[in-house]
């Protein structure tokens, strides 16, 4: 059964920053699926599903980034999700 990871969300005018704590796993095995307002992050054994109040671009958008920091809380991946509507505050 998947475990819901700890996470934080921040934003600016152009991006949603989703920081997901995934200690002691291989970040290279993670998967991100974005469909409009729905964001799914999976990295065994962690699963996070969110429904955002505004749309974000999919993970193939050139501005999408995922940055893994193995030294923070034994592993944090931060997703930079470009907003569909720039300047829209969630």
DSSP file (Angstrom, degrees, kcal/mol; ACC not computed):
  #  RESIDUE AA STRUCTURE BP1 BP2  ACC     N-H-->O    O-->H-N    N-H-->O    O-->H-N    TCO  KAPPA ALPHA  PHI   PSI    X-CA   Y-CA   Z-CA
    1    1 A X              0   0    0      0, 0.0    44,-0.0     0, 0.0     0, 0.0   0.000 360.0 360.0 360.0 130.0    0.0    0.0    0.0
    2    2 A X        -     0   0    0     44,-0.1     2,-0.4     1,-0.1    44,-0.2  -0.234 360.0-133.7 -65.1 153.8    1.5    3.4   -1.0
    3    3 A X  B     -a   46   0A   0     42,-3.2    44,-2.3    45,-0.0     2,-0.6  -0.901  15.0-124.9-108.4 135.9    2.4    6.0    1.6
    4    4 A X        -     0   0    0     -2,-0.4    44,-0.2    42,-0.2     2,-0.1  -0.720  33.6-140.4 -79.4 120.1    1.4    9.6    1.3
    5    5 A X        -     0   0    0     -2,-0.6     2,-0.2    42,-0.2    17,-0.1  -0.350  18.7-100.2 -78.9 160.4    4.7   11.7    1.6
    6    6 A X        +     0   0    0     15,-0.4    15,-2.7    -2,-0.1     2,-0.3  -0.553  52.9 171.2 -71.4 144.7    5.1   14.9    3.4
    7    7 A X  E     -D   20   0B   0     13,-0.2     2,-0.3    -2,-0.2    13,-0.2  -0.987  25.4-154.0-153.5 159.2    5.0   17.9    1.0
    8    8 A X  E     -D   19   0B   0     11,-2.0    11,-2.4    -2,-0.3     2,-0.4  -0.970  10.2-151.7-133.0 151.8    4.9   21.7    0.8
    9    9 A X  E     +D   18   0B   0     -2,-0.3     2,-0.3     9,-0.2     9,-0.2  -0.990  19.1 165.1-126.8 131.1    3.6   24.0   -1.9
   10   10 A X  E     -D   17   0B   0      7,-2.1     7,-3.3    -2,-0.4     2,-0.3  -0.867  12.3-167.3-131.1 168.2    4.8   27.5   -2.7
   11   11 A X  E     -D   16   0B   0     -2,-0.3     2,-0.2     5,-0.2     5,-0.2  -0.991  16.0-173.1-153.0 159.6    4.2   29.7   -5.7
   12   12 A X        -     0   0    0      3,-2.1    75,-0.1    -2,-0.3     5,-0.0  -0.656  58.7 -72.9-131.6-164.3    5.2   32.8   -7.6
   13   13 A X  S    S+     0   0    0     -2,-0.2    74,-3.6     1,-0.2    75,-0.3   0.786 129.3  25.5 -66.2 -26.4    3.5   34.4  -10.6
   14   14 A X  S    S+     0   0    0     72,-0.2    69,-2.9     1,-0.1     2,-0.3   0.686 118.1  42.2-111.6 -22.4    4.8   31.7  -13.0
   15   15 A X  E     - E   0  82B   0     67,-0.3    -3,-2.1    41,-0.1     2,-0.5  -0.911  53.3-143.8-133.4 152.8    5.3   28.5  -11.1
   16   16 A X  E     -DE  11  81B   0     65,-2.5    65,-3.1    -2,-0.3     2,-0.7  -0.962  25.1-152.0-102.8 131.3    4.0   26.2   -8.4
   17   17 A X  E     -DE  10  80B   0     -7,-3.3    -7,-2.1    -2,-0.5     2,-0.7  -0.923  12.2-172.8-109.6 110.3    6.9   24.7   -6.4
   18   18 A X  E     -DE   9  79B   0     61,-2.4    61,-3.1    -2,-0.7     2,-0.6  -0.905   2.7-167.8-107.7 110.2    6.0   21.3   -5.0
   19   19 A X  E     -DE   8  78B   0    -11,-2.4   -11,-2.0    -2,-0.7     2,-0.5  -0.887   6.3-170.4-102.6 118.4    8.6   19.9   -2.6
   20   20 A X  E     -DE   7  77B   0     57,-3.0    57,-2.5    -2,-0.6     2,-0.6  -0.933  17.0-139.2-114.7 125.0    8.0   16.2   -1.7
   21   21 A X  E     + E   0  76B   0    -15,-2.7   -15,-0.4    -2,-0.5    55,-0.2  -0.736  29.2 166.1 -85.4 118.8   10.0   14.5    1.0
   22   22 A X    >   -     0   0    0     53,-2.4     3,-0.8    -2,-0.6    54,-0.1  -0.637  18.4-164.4-132.9  73.8   11.0   11.0   -0.2
   23   23 A X  T 3   +     0   0    0     -2,-0.2    52,-0.2     1,-0.2    51,-0.1  -0.300  64.4   3.9 -68.0 143.0   13.6    9.7    2.2
   24   24 A X  T 3  S+     0   0    0     50,-1.6     2,-0.3     1,-0.2    -1,-0.2   0.787 100.8 111.3  61.1  35.8   15.8    6.7    1.4
   25   25 A X  S <  S-     0   0    0     -3,-0.8     2,-0.7    49,-0.3    -1,-0.2  -0.858  74.4-102.3-128.8 168.2   14.5    6.1   -2.2
   26   26 A X    >   -     0   0    0     -2,-0.3     3,-1.8    18,-0.2    18,-0.1  -0.833  23.6-159.4 -91.1 113.5   16.0    6.4   -5.7
   27   27 A X  G >  S+     0   0    0     -2,-0.7     3,-1.9     1,-0.3    -1,-0.2   0.766  87.6  71.3 -64.1 -24.4   14.6    9.5   -7.2
   28   28 A X  G 3  S+     0   0    0      1,-0.3    -1,-0.3    -3,-0.1    -2,-0.0   0.687  92.1  59.3 -66.4 -15.6   15.4    8.2  -10.6
   29   29 A X  G <  S+     0   0    0     -3,-1.8    15,-0.4    15,-0.1    -1,-0.3   0.283  85.3 113.4 -92.5  10.0   12.6    5.7  -10.1
   30   30 A X    <   -     0   0    0     -3,-1.9     2,-0.4    13,-0.2    13,-0.2  -0.417  49.1-158.2 -85.5 159.7   10.0    8.5   -9.7
   31   31 A X  E     -B   42   0A   0     11,-2.7    11,-2.8    -2,-0.1     2,-0.4  -1.000   3.6-164.6-138.3 136.2    7.1    9.3  -12.0
   32   32 A X  E     -B   41   0A   0     -2,-0.4     2,-0.4     9,-0.2     9,-0.2  -0.986   5.3-175.9-122.8 130.3    5.2   12.6  -12.5
   33   33 A X  E     -B   40   0A   0      7,-2.7     7,-2.7    -2,-0.4     2,-0.5  -0.993   3.3-173.7-127.0 125.7    1.8   12.8  -14.3
   34   34 A X  E     +B   39   0A   0     -2,-0.4     2,-0.3     5,-0.2     5,-0.2  -0.977  10.1 171.7-123.0 128.2    0.1   16.1  -14.8
   35   35 A X  E >   -B   38   0A   0      3,-2.9     3,-2.1    -2,-0.5     2,-0.7  -0.786  63.8 -69.9-136.5  90.4   -3.3   16.5  -16.3
   36   36 A X  T 3  S-     0   0    0     20,-0.3    20,-2.4    -2,-0.3    48,-0.1  -0.499 122.2  -3.4  66.8-107.7   -4.6   20.0  -16.1
   37   37 A X  T 3  S+     0   0    0     -2,-0.7    15,-3.5    18,-0.2     2,-0.5   0.482 118.1  91.4 -94.6  -6.0   -5.3   20.6  -12.4
   38   38 A X  E <   -BC  35  51A   0     -3,-2.1    -3,-2.9    13,-0.2     2,-0.4  -0.802  52.0-175.5 -99.2 129.5   -4.4   17.1  -11.3
   39   39 A X  E     -BC  34  50A   0     11,-2.7    11,-2.9    -2,-0.5     2,-0.4  -0.987   1.6-173.8-124.2 129.8   -0.8   16.2  -10.3
   40   40 A X  E     -BC  33  49A   0     -7,-2.7    -7,-2.7    -2,-0.4     2,-0.4  -0.991   1.1-174.7-125.6 128.8    0.3   12.7   -9.4
   41   41 A X  E     -BC  32  48A   0      7,-2.9     7,-2.9    -2,-0.4     2,-0.4  -0.989   6.6-179.3-122.0 129.3    3.8   11.9   -8.1
   42   42 A X  E     +BC  31  47A   0    -11,-2.8   -11,-2.7    -2,-0.4     2,-0.2  -0.994  18.0 153.0-133.2 130.4    4.9    8.3   -7.5
   43   43 A X  E >   - C   0  46A   0      3,-2.5     3,-3.4    -2,-0.4   -13,-0.2  -0.774  62.5 -74.8-152.1 104.5    8.2    6.9   -6.2
   44   44 A X  T 3  S+     0   0    0    -15,-0.4   -18,-0.2     1,-0.4   -15,-0.1  -0.082 120.5  12.4 -46.1 125.8    7.8    3.6   -4.5
   45   45 A X  T 3  S+     0   0    0    -20,-0.1   -42,-3.2   -42,-0.0    -1,-0.4  -0.905 118.6  78.7 -97.9  17.0    6.5    3.4   -1.8
   46   46 A X  E <   +aC   3  43A   0     -3,-3.4    -3,-2.5   -44,-0.2     2,-0.4  -0.688  47.8 177.1 -97.1 140.1    5.3    7.0   -1.9
   47   47 A X  E     - C   0  42A   0    -44,-2.3     2,-0.4    -2,-0.3    -5,-0.2  -0.981   1.9-179.1-140.1 125.7    2.2    8.3   -3.8
   48   48 A X  E     - C   0  41A   0     -7,-2.9    -7,-2.9    -2,-0.4     2,-0.4  -0.992   1.0-177.6-127.4 125.9    0.9   11.8   -3.8
   49   49 A X  E     + C   0  40A   0     -2,-0.4     2,-0.4    -9,-0.2    -9,-0.2  -0.991   8.4 178.4-123.1 128.3   -2.2   13.0   -5.7
   50   50 A X  E     - C   0  39A   0    -11,-2.9   -11,-2.7    -2,-0.4     2,-0.6  -0.970  22.9-155.2-130.2 144.9   -3.3   16.6   -5.7
   51   51 A X  E     - C   0  38A   0     -2,-0.4   -13,-0.2   -13,-0.2     2,-0.2  -0.963  25.1-156.3-116.1 110.1   -6.1   18.5   -7.4
   52   52 A X        -     0   0    0    -15,-3.5     4,-0.1    -2,-0.6   -15,-0.0  -0.497  22.8-124.8 -87.6 154.3   -5.0   22.1   -7.7
   53   53 A X  S    S+     0   0    0     -2,-0.2     2,-0.3    37,-0.1    -1,-0.1   0.662  95.8  34.7 -71.9 -14.4   -7.3   25.1   -8.0
   54   54 A X  S    S-     0   0    0    -17,-0.1    -2,-0.2   -18,-0.1     2,-0.1  -0.921  93.3 -94.0-136.0 163.2   -5.6   26.2  -11.2
   55   55 A X        -     0   0    0     -2,-0.3    29,-2.2    28,-0.0    30,-0.5  -0.437  30.6-163.7 -80.0 148.5   -4.1   24.4  -14.2
   56   56 A X  B     -G   83   0C   0    -20,-2.4   -20,-0.3    27,-0.3    27,-0.2  -0.938  28.7-101.9-125.7 153.1   -0.4   23.6  -14.6
   57   57 A X        -     0   0    0     25,-3.2    25,-0.1    -2,-0.3   -22,-0.1  -0.310  45.7 -99.1 -69.5 155.9    1.5   22.7  -17.7
   58   58 A X    >   -     0   0    0      1,-0.1     3,-1.8    23,-0.1     6,-0.2  -0.164  37.0 -97.0 -73.4 172.1    2.3   19.0  -18.3
   59   59 A X  T 3  S+     0   0    0      1,-0.3    -1,-0.1   -25,-0.2    -2,-0.0   0.474 119.6  64.3 -72.8  -1.5    5.7   17.5  -17.5
   60   60 A X  T 3  S+     0   0    0      3,-0.0    -1,-0.3     2,-0.0     2,-0.1   0.460  74.3 114.7 -96.2  -3.7    6.8   17.8  -21.2
   61   61 A X  S X  S-     0   0    0     -3,-1.8     3,-1.6     1,-0.1    21,-0.1  -0.428  76.3-124.0 -65.7 140.2    6.6   21.6  -21.1
   62   62 A X  T 3  S+     0   0    0      1,-0.3    -1,-0.1    -2,-0.1    -3,-0.0   0.744 109.2  53.7 -61.2 -23.4   10.1   23.2  -21.5
   63   63 A X  T 3  S+     0   0    0      2,-0.0    -1,-0.3    19,-0.0     2,-0.1   0.581  82.4 109.1 -88.3  -9.8    9.9   25.1  -18.2
   64   64 A X    <   +     0   0    0     -3,-1.6     2,-0.3    -6,-0.2    17,-0.2  -0.452  46.1 175.2 -66.7 135.7    9.0   22.0  -16.1
   65   65 A X  E     -F   80   0B   0     15,-1.3    15,-3.2    -2,-0.1     2,-0.4  -0.992  23.4-162.4-141.5 149.8   11.9   21.0  -13.8
   66   66 A X  E     -F   79   0B   0     -2,-0.3     2,-0.5    13,-0.2    13,-0.2  -0.987  12.9-171.0-130.4 121.4   12.4   18.4  -11.1
   67   67 A X  E     -F   78   0B   0     11,-2.6    11,-3.0    -2,-0.4     2,-0.5  -0.960   6.7-156.4-119.6 124.7   15.3   18.9   -8.7
   68   68 A X  E     -F   77   0B   0     -2,-0.5     2,-0.5     9,-0.2     9,-0.2  -0.859   8.1-173.2-104.0 130.5   16.4   16.2   -6.3
   69   69 A X  E >   -F   76   0B   0      7,-3.0     7,-1.7    -2,-0.5     3,-0.8  -0.915   4.1-175.8-121.5 101.9   18.3   17.1   -3.1
   70   70 A X  T 3  S+     0   0    0     -2,-0.5   -46,-0.2     5,-0.2     4,-0.1   0.641  80.2  61.2 -72.4 -12.7   19.5   13.9   -1.3
   71   71 A X  T 3  S+     0   0    0      3,-0.2     2,-0.6     5,-0.1     3,-0.3   0.627  84.6  82.5 -91.4 -14.2   20.9   15.9    1.6
   72   72 A X  S X  S-     0   0    0     -3,-0.8     3,-2.6     1,-0.2    -3,-0.1  -0.831 121.6 -24.0 -94.1 119.2   17.7   17.6    2.8
   73   73 A X  T 3  S-     0   0    0     -2,-0.6    -1,-0.2     1,-0.3    -2,-0.1   0.802 118.6 -64.7  50.4  34.2   15.6   15.3    5.1
   74   74 A X  T 3  S+     0   0    0     -3,-0.3   -50,-1.6   -51,-0.1   -49,-0.3   0.672 123.8   2.9  62.9  19.1   17.3   12.3    3.5
   75   75 A X    <   +     0   0    0     -3,-2.6   -53,-2.4    -6,-0.3     2,-0.4   0.128  62.3 175.1 137.7 112.0   15.7   13.2    0.1
   76   76 A X  E     -EF  21  69B   0     -7,-1.7    -7,-3.0   -55,-0.2     2,-0.5  -0.997  11.7-161.2-135.1 130.9   13.5   15.9   -1.2
   77   77 A X  E     -EF  20  68B   0    -57,-2.5   -57,-3.0    -2,-0.4     2,-0.6  -0.952   8.7-157.7-110.4 130.1   12.4   16.4   -4.8
   78   78 A X  E     -EF  19  67B   0    -11,-3.0   -11,-2.6    -2,-0.5     2,-0.5  -0.933   3.4-156.8-112.1 121.2   11.1   19.8   -5.8
   79   79 A X  E     -EF  18  66B   0    -61,-3.1   -61,-2.4    -2,-0.6     2,-0.8  -0.829   5.0-153.3 -97.2 129.8    8.9   20.0   -8.9
   80   80 A X  E     -EF  17  65B   0    -15,-3.2   -15,-1.3    -2,-0.5     2,-0.7  -0.889  17.9-170.1-101.9 102.7    8.7   23.4  -10.7
   81   81 A X  E     -E   16   0B   0    -65,-3.1   -65,-2.5    -2,-0.8     2,-0.2  -0.851  16.9-135.2-101.2 112.3    5.3   23.3  -12.3
   82   82 A X  E     -E   15   0B   0     -2,-0.7   -25,-3.2   -67,-0.2   -67,-0.3  -0.462  22.5-123.6 -67.8 132.2    4.6   26.1  -14.8
   83   83 A X  B     -G   56   0C   0    -69,-2.9   -27,-0.3   -27,-0.2     3,-0.2  -0.484   3.9-143.1 -73.1 143.9    1.2   27.7  -14.4
   84   84 A X  S    S+     0   0    0    -29,-2.2     2,-0.8     1,-0.3    -1,-0.1   0.920  98.5  43.5 -68.7 -45.5   -1.2   27.8  -17.4
   85   85 A X  S >  S-     0   0    0    -30,-0.5     3,-1.9     3,-0.1    -1,-0.3  -0.849  91.3-141.9-106.5  97.8   -2.4   31.2  -16.3
   86   86 A X  T 3  S+     0   0    0     -2,-0.8   -72,-0.2     1,-0.3     3,-0.1  -0.292  84.5  21.4 -59.8 138.3    0.6   33.3  -15.3
   87   87 A X  T 3  S+     0   0    0    -74,-3.6     2,-0.4     1,-0.3    -1,-0.3   0.261  86.3 134.5  87.2 -11.8   -0.1   35.6  -12.4
   88   88 A X    <   -     0   0    0     -3,-1.9     2,-0.6   -75,-0.3    -1,-0.3  -0.597  48.4-144.7 -73.5 123.6   -3.1   33.5  -11.1
   89   89 A X              0   0    0     -2,-0.4   -76,-0.1     1,-0.1    -1,-0.0  -0.805 360.0 360.0 -94.6 123.5   -2.8   33.1   -7.4
   90   90 A X              0   0    0     -2,-0.6    -1,-0.1   -36,-0.0   -37,-0.1   0.450 360.0 360.0 -78.7 360.0   -4.0   29.7   -6.1
